[in-house]
């Protein structure tokens, strides 16, 4: 089973078919920001300690 197969399935909720979840541009931006800020801080702390 491929990873994207579960994303393409339609789910039945209260008798209606709902599309599978999709990542929006806003969610992608928030995820990228949430990952990049701690990495930026960590790398700057390491550079400050070494340099």
C-alpha positions in Angstrom: 0.0 0.0 0.0 1.3 3.4 -1.0 1.2 6.3 1.4 -1.0 8.5 -0.8 -3.6 5.8 -1.2 -5.1 6.6 2.2 -5.3 10.2 1.3 -7.3 9.5 -1.9 -10.0 7.4 -0.1 -13.4 9.1 0.4 -14.9 8.6 3.9 -18.5 8.4 4.7 -19.6 10.8 7.4 -23.2 11.1 8.4 -24.3 9.5 5.1 -22.2 11.9 3.0 -18.9 11.2 1.3 -16.2 13.5 2.5 -13.0 14.0 0.5 -9.7 12.8 2.0 -7.6 15.3 4.0 -5.4 17.7 2.0 -2.6 20.0 3.1 -3.3 23.6 2.3 -0.7 26.2 1.6 -1.3 27.8 5.0 -0.8 24.5 6.8 2.4 23.9 4.8 3.7 27.4 5.7 2.9 26.9 9.4 4.6 23.5 9.4 7.7 24.9 7.7 7.8 27.8 10.1 7.4 25.5 13.1 10.3 23.4 12.0 12.6 26.1 10.8 12.5 28.4 13.8 13.8 25.9 16.4 16.5 24.7 13.9 17.6 28.3 13.4 17.9 29.0 17.1 19.7 25.7 17.7 22.2 26.3 14.9 22.9 29.9 16.1 23.5 28.6 19.7 25.9 26.0 18.4 27.7 28.7 16.3 27.9 31.0 19.3 29.3 28.3 21.5 31.9 27.2 19.0 32.9 30.6 17.6 
